[in-house]
Amino acid sequence: MKSTEPISNLIIKMADDELILGHRNSEWTGLGPILEEDIAFSSMAQDKIGHALALYEILHEQFGEKDPDHFAFLRNEKEYKCCHLVEYPFGEYDFSLMRHLLFDFAEMVRYESLADSSFEPFRLLSKKIRGELKYHTLHAQEWIKQLGNATEESHARMQQELNHCFPLAAGIFEPSKEFEQPLMDERIYPGEKELYNLWLDRIFPILTQASLNLPDLDKVQPDFGGREGHHTEYLQPLLNEMSEVYKLDPDAHW
């Protein structure tokens, strides 16, 4: 690959998703519906921010981008490439739980595909992160099954959130017209369409066991735009909050 831009673009998308959702999940700290869930979401938030850090370090060390803290906190909103799903406030627990299921299984199939990547840092990172995602996905699917099959109200709420979240989650797989083919040609990863289909294969049996129905896939309009820097109204306020302390003295050493 003559240009490093395609792979840098992919890394930024992955890292920004992890960073933003990590901060969103951390908003459950102290507010979980039960103590176990308070701890679980806090732990998963820490993992996601750690994943983001690992990806930003690859950008810094392999491609000469600024150090991870600088890169994470001092960009303009339009320079972020996260999908819309991760930007939404944590909302009610049913929304956060459905987002958790759909996002973490998307991450799982992505990192599984990177285990055979021609880009060695991806292969090494995949081995570590897949182990953590195993527990994230187990947590999500057990709660989805429990709530989907509990009461009429819990089932209705989970189905409503699936209908709401699915187009947003489909936006995770927004392809890059400019960079997709070079990455596939170099066997760095298989492309967003294949990952989307693998994701559907993984979530369908879980949703079936939870008595939940996927929306009509022919009618779903994926919520694209985030990968090109077009974001929801929720991202900028979160960026302001995330970077407030860092911006007081970007050169400080902690």
Secondary structure by P-SEA (a helix, b strand, c coil): cccaaaaaaaaaaaaaaaaaaaaaaaccccccccaaaaaaaaaaaaaaaaaaaaaaaaaaacccccccccccccccccccccccccccccccaaaaaaaaaaaaaaaaaaaaaacccccaaaaaaaaaaaaaaaaaaaaaaaaaaaaaaccaaaaaaaaaaaaaaaaaaaaccccccccaaaaaaacccccaaaaaaaaaaaaaaaaaaacccccccccccccccccccccccccaaaaaaaaccccccccccc
